[in-house]
């Protein structure tokens, strides 16, 4: 009898805790009919649903061009990720890449993953799915446009900050957004389409971006593909990635001159 009483108490305690989390908006996919789940079987079913929950904040990075452009896109999406984490305490952000239609995206992926180790774990086609199209349509219907947070791509810090504040407010308030189904892309989601060219990004996350875009010295001896033309800039060795942002290019020149001596 005591074991049964303990089971009942634990069951209702678990339900109460989950209800509190639901009301606070912590669950991106809130369990339905939570108050009716009092049996052991129901709680086990609920546990399985929780195991399938996906990150509650998504950033879709739209890639374009080849290695240089994609580095700049990567850096912008990573900077947004850092802002959400450090300014708003968001620790469950899902980064999703969406490649361009032109087949040269494959060459860009190859170059990035070969020479920039931190890009190797990413699926460059994760956002080229019907789910993305569906989420974009839903975002248009619910929030008045396919990219209601387009300000995140601005070169003005205040505009970016305003867009992220709007995103956090809508995303965290379950009453202002529709019920969601299990998937990889949250609703709403951020759509990153810009390069990191604004100085304020470098001021905020210079060291972090340096670490994220760590270069593999094994690429020092690589030569351009037959269909490529390389113009060596004054920034020795950085080539197409040197323009990403001014101060990073200086770091790139210094680092690569050490990694890739002239006789390499």
N, C-alpha and C positions, 0 to 999 in steps of 0.2 A: 504493500500500500504506500509506504514511504517513497519507494522508487517511482511509483506512478505520480505521486504528488510532485516530486522533484522534476519529473519529465514535463508535467503541465506548467510548472513555474518557469522552467527553462524555455519552453516553447513560447509562452506569452512574453517573456523577457526578450527573446530574439525578435519576435514580431514587433514589439515596441521600439527596439533599437532600429530595426529596418524602416519602420514607419517614420521615425525621426529623421533618418537620412533621406528618405523620400521627400518629406516635406521641406527639407533644407535645400533640395535640388542637387544633391550629390550624385544621384543615379541618373545617368543619361537615358537609360531604358527602364523606367520604374516598373517593378512587378505589379501585375494587376491583382485586384481582390486580395491585397495583403492581409486584411483583417480576418479573412476566412481560412488562412493557412495555419491550422492548429495541430494537425496530425503530423507524425514523424515522416510519413510519406510525402506530405505537402512540403515540409521543410527541406527534405532531400531534393525534391523537384526544384525548389527555390534556389538551393545551392548550385544546382546544375546551370540554372539560368544566369546566376551571378558569375559563374566561370566563363560564360560566353560574352560577358559585357566587354565592349570595346572602349578605347580611350574616349573621353567625353569632349575633347577639343581637337578639331582637325585643321591642319594647314595644308592646302593643296598647292604645290609649287608647280607653276606652268613653266616648263623648260622650252628653250629655243636655241637655234644655232648649234655650235659645237662646243669644244672644251671651254673657251674663254667665256662665252655667254652663259653656259651652264654653271660655271663656277660662281658667276655673279648672281644667278638665280638661287643657287644653293645657299649662298651667303645671306641673301635677303630673307629667305624662308627661315634659316637658322637664327637670324637676328630677331625675327618675330617670335620664334619659339623662346628665345632667351628673355624677351620682354615679358611675355605672358608668365614665364616662370618666376622672374625676379620682381616684377612690379605687382603681379596679382596672385602669386603663389600657386600657379597652375602647374601641376606636376604630371599630368596625364594627357599630354599633347601628342597627337598622332601626325607624323609627317608623311605626306603622300605625294609622290612625283607623278607628273603627267607630261609625257613627251609630246613633241610637235608631230604633225602629220608627215612632214618630209622625212624620207628614210635616212637622212644624214644624222638623225638622232642616235642611230646605232654606233656611228663612229665617235660621236661625242661621249656616249656612255663608255665605250671601250677605253678611250683616252683618260677619262676621269677615274674610272675604277682601277686602271693600271697604275696611275701615278699619284692618286690621292686616296689613301687607304680608308679614310672615314666615309667615303662614298660607296664602298664595296658592298655594304649590307643592304643598300636600297634597291627596291624594284622600280625601275624607271617607267614601267607601264602600269603601276598600281592604280593610277587615276584615269587610265584609258579604258574605262569600263562603263557598262550601262548604269551602274550605281551612281557614278559621277553625274551623268546626264539627268538621272532621276532627282538627285539631290539639288542640282542646279535649277531644275524646273520647280521643285518644291520651294527653294529659296526665293525664286521669282514670285511665286504665288503668295507666300506667307509674308515676305519682307519687302516686296515691291520692286524687286530687280534681281538679276542673277548674281550681282556683286554689290550688295548693299554696304559692304565695308571696303569699298575701293580705295578709301583714304589711306589704307595701309601701304599702298604703293606710291604715296606722295613723297616728294623730296623735302617737305616741310614737317618738322618734328611735331608741331602742334596738331596738324591734320592727322598724322599717324596715331597720335595719342588719343584724339577724339574718336577715331574709328575703332580702336581697340577697346576703349571704354564702352562704346555702344555695343560692341560684340560681347564683351564680358557681361554686361547688364542683361542682354537678351538671352544669352546662353545659360546664365545662372538662374534665371527666373523661369521656373517650369510653367508658370501660368501665362507667360508671354510667348511660348513656343508650342507647337503641336506635339502630340505623342510621337515617339520615334520607334523605328523598328531596328532590330539588330543588323549592324553593317559596319563598314570600315570608315565611313565618312559621316561626321556629325552634322546635325542641322540645328543652327546655322554652322557654316564653316568659313574659314578665311581662305581667300584665293590670292596667292602671292604671284604677281606677274612682273615685278620690277627687278632691277639690278640694285646692288648695294653701291650707289654712287654718291649718296648724300653724306656729307661730312659727319652729321650727328650720329650715324650708325657706327662709324669708326671711333668716334669719341666714347660711345657707350660700350662697345664690345670688341675693341681692337685686339686684345689678347685672346679672347675667346675665338674670334674668327681666324686668327693665326693658328691656333691649335686645331680648329676644325679643318682648315685647309692645309693640313700637314702634308708635305711633299715626300714622296718615296724616292730616295737617292738612286735606287736601281734604274730609274728612268733617265739618268744623266746621259747614257750612251745612245739613247733612242734617236733615230733620224726621222725626218718628215716622210709621210707616205708619198708615193709618186704623184698623187693628184693634189698635193698641198704646196703652197708657196709660203715661205717663212721670211719675214722681214725682221731682222734683228734690231731691236730698239736700244736706246742708251741704257735702258734698264736691263743689264746683262742677264740673259737666260730666262727672263720672265715671259717674253714674247707676248702671245695673245692674252695672257691672264694679267698682264701688268696694269691694264687700265681699270681694273675692278674698282679700286679706289686709291687715291694718291698715296696715303701713308702706307698702305699695305704693299704698294709696289716698291717702296724703299726697303721694306723688310724683305720682300721677295728677292730683290737684287742682292742684298747682303747674305741671306740664307743660301741662295743658290750658288753664289760665288764660292761659298765654303763647301757646299755639297758637291758641286760640279767644277773642279779645277779645270783650267783651260786645256790641259793635256789629257783630260778624261776621254 
